[in-house]
Amino acid sequence: MDTKLTLKLNQEIIERAKKYASDNKMSLSRIVEAYLQSLTTDKKNSDFEISPFIKSLATGTKIPINLDYKKEYTDSLWEKYK
């Protein structure tokens, strides 16, 4: 049974993912479903290979709820251009 799911994602990622899906003649829904299935099932039994691009979307990094992303970004720029 299929169920509708609404996601909020970065616009640039959505555009790249749509292009990837189109280039590979797949729906974006199928790619997301396959990725989620690969996360939740035994890797040996997967019949769908996840591309490096799709794998790159997930970092596994936990982001603190109280993260001040503007400060973090500013700090990283200061470090980069010292």
C-alpha positions as CSV (number, residue, x, y, z in Angstrom):
1,M,0.0,0.0,0.0
2,D,1.4,3.4,-1.0
3,T,1.1,6.3,1.3
4,K,1.8,10.0,0.6
5,L,4.8,11.6,2.4
6,T,5.7,15.3,2.5
7,L,9.4,16.2,2.9
8,K,11.2,19.5,3.4
9,L,14.6,19.5,1.6
10,N,17.1,22.0,0.4
11,Q,15.9,23.3,-3.1
12,E,19.3,22.7,-4.7
13,I,19.3,19.1,-3.6
14,I,15.8,18.6,-4.9
15,E,16.8,20.0,-8.3
16,R,19.9,17.8,-8.5
17,A,17.9,14.7,-7.4
18,K,15.1,15.4,-10.0
19,K,17.8,15.7,-12.7
20,Y,19.4,12.4,-11.5
21,A,16.0,10.7,-11.5
22,S,15.1,12.0,-15.0
23,D,18.6,11.0,-16.4
24,N,18.1,7.5,-15.0
25,K,14.4,7.2,-16.1
26,M,13.2,6.8,-12.5
27,S,10.8,8.6,-10.3
28,L,12.1,10.6,-7.4
29,S,9.7,8.7,-5.2
30,R,11.2,5.4,-6.2
31,I,14.7,6.6,-5.4
32,V,13.6,7.9,-2.0
33,E,11.8,4.6,-1.3
34,A,14.7,2.5,-2.4
35,Y,17.1,4.6,-0.2
36,L,14.9,4.3,2.8
37,Q,14.5,0.6,2.2
38,S,18.3,0.2,2.0
39,L,18.6,2.0,5.4
40,T,16.1,-0.3,7.0
41,T,16.8,-3.7,5.5
42,D,19.7,-6.1,5.3
43,K,22.2,-4.8,2.7
44,K,22.7,-8.3,1.3
45,N,19.1,-8.7,0.2
46,S,18.8,-5.3,-1.6
47,D,17.8,-5.5,-5.3
48,F,18.5,-1.8,-5.8
49,E,21.9,-0.2,-5.8
50,I,22.1,3.3,-4.3
51,S,24.2,5.7,-6.3
52,P,27.1,7.6,-4.7
53,F,25.1,10.8,-5.2
54,I,22.1,9.5,-3.2
55,K,24.4,8.1,-0.6
56,S,26.1,11.5,-0.3
57,L,22.7,13.1,0.8
58,A,22.9,11.3,4.1
59,T,25.9,12.1,6.4
60,G,24.7,10.3,9.6
61,T,25.7,13.4,11.5
62,K,23.4,14.4,14.4
63,I,22.7,18.1,14.5
64,P,22.1,19.7,17.9
65,I,18.7,21.3,18.3
66,N,20.1,24.5,19.6
67,L,22.8,24.8,16.9
68,D,23.4,28.4,15.8
69,Y,24.1,27.6,12.2
70,K,24.8,31.3,11.3
71,K,27.5,31.5,13.9
72,E,29.0,28.2,12.8
73,Y,29.0,29.3,9.1
74,T,30.6,32.6,10.0
75,D,33.3,30.8,12.1
76,S,34.1,28.4,9.3
77,L,34.5,31.3,6.9
78,W,36.9,33.1,9.3
79,E,38.9,29.9,9.6
80,K,38.9,29.3,5.8
81,Y,40.1,32.8,4.9
82,K,42.6,33.5,7.7
